[in-house]
Amino acid sequence: MNTQEKLIDIIQDFDTAMLVTRSDGGVMDARPMAIAQATDDGAIWFVTDRNSGKIADLMLDSDVAVTMQGKRQFVTVSGECRVMDDRAKIEELWKEAWKCWFPEGKSDPSIVLLKIEPTRGEYWDNSGVAGLKYLIKAGKAYLQGERAETDASVNASVSM
């Protein structure tokens, strides 16, 4: 598995993320979002209300950051966000739990999609065997008074 595939694989393990936009005053605003879909090409889809503040932010600046954090896995993605009113895609992604935000269901006119098209990403993966290997390397480096090095199984920056 190459580093881009690993990044996408880790992203697909997450259900939520922080979406970071820039407001008209230049302030970075972050908010938690449920991930509607993370595709094999790296795109990350969210659903939101077309009248939310993040839409105003995105109309001014479509560059975004998305961050994800788990117990042993961390991801950051930078990319461009497109606001889409694609009813077929909304139908495909619809989850009944969203009805508490969109009472009219999938036909609610306030629903829009956010599609993040990543340009770069980075992951830190201390899960499973990779995490155990890193722990051993870090312990050895500590005992020898050296700096612990990581390899692509643990950390990599990825251009997309």
N, C-alpha and C positions, 0 to 999 in steps of 0.2 A: 504494500500500500504506500503510495507516495504521500507527500505532506499535504497536498490539496485534498486528496481523498480522506486523509485522516482528519483534517479540519472539518470537512463536511460531515464525516461520521460522528465526530464529537458534537457538532451543532445539532444533529438529528437526535441526540440523546436528551436534549433540553426541551422543556415544555414552556418555559418563561424566559424572558430576557429584559434587559433595560434598553430602551430606545432613547438615544440622545440626539436632540435637535438643537439648532441655534435660533434664538428668538430675535425679533427685530432690534432689540437693544444689544445684541451680540452675546447675550447670556446663554450658557449651555444649560438646557433643560433635559432632565432624564426622568423617565417614568417606566414602571413595570408594564410589560405587555405579555399576553398569552401568545405563543407562537401558533399560528394557524397551520403553517406548513413550512418545512425546510426541505427543499428539493435537492436532487442529486447533482444539479449544476451549481449549487451554492446559494440560490435565491432563498430569502427568508420572507415569508408572508405573515402579515398581521391584519386584523380587522379593526376598524375604528369608526367613530362617528364623524361624519363629514364636517360637523360644526365644532369639533374639538380644537383646542389651542394648537395642538401639534400640526394640524392641517395648515393653519396660518403660518407657522414656522416653516413648513415645507414649501409653501408657495414662495417664500423669500429665499430659502437656501435648501436645496434638496440633498446636500451632503449630510450624512448621518453616521453615527457610531452605534453599534449594538454590542452589548456586553452580556456575558452569561457566566454564572458562577455556581459550581456544585461543590461537594465536599472535597473532591480531588481533581476536578477538571475546571478549567477556566478558558474563556474564549473572548476575544475582542475582534470585531469586524468593522471595517470602514467601507462605505459605499454610497451609492446614490439611491434615493428613495423615490419611487414613482407612486403617485396617488392614482388609483384605478377604480372606475365604476364599472366593473365587469360582472354582470349578473350571473353569467354561466359559472364563473370561477367562485362567486359567492355561494351559489347553489352547491358546487362541488365541495367547498370547504366547510359549509354550515355545520355548526354544533348546537344542539338544542340548549346547552348551557348559556349560549350567547343571548337567549331570549330575555334574560333579565336586563340587558343593556339595549336590546332591540325588540321591544314588545310586539311589533308587527311581524316578527319572524324574519325569515330570509328575504322577504319582499319589502322589508322596512326601507324606505327611501333614504334614511340617514346613514346606512351602511356604505362604507367604502373600504377598499383594500389598500394596504401599503405593501409594495414589493421592494425589498431591499436587494439591490444587485451589487454584491461585494466587489471591491477593487483590490482589497487586501485583507488579510486576517492573521491572527496569531493565536496559538493555543499553548496551554500548559496542561500536561496530562500526567498526573501522578497516580493514576488508577492502575489496578491490576499489576501485572508483571513489570511494566515500565516503571511504575512508582516504586516497587520493591527494589529494582535494579538501581534506581536513582538514590534511594535511601542507603543502599550499601556503598555506592560511590561517594555520597556525601559524608558518610561515617568514616570512610577510608581517608578522604581528603582532610577531614577535621583532625584525625589522628596524626596525619603526616604534615599538618600545618600548611596545606595547599588549598587552592580554590576548587570547589566542586564544579565539574563541567557537565553540561547537559548535551544530549544528542537529539535528533529529530523525533525520536520516539517520545520524548518528554516535552520539548519546546521547539517551535518553529514559526517563523514568519513566512507567510504565503502570499505571493502576488496572484491575483485571480484574473 
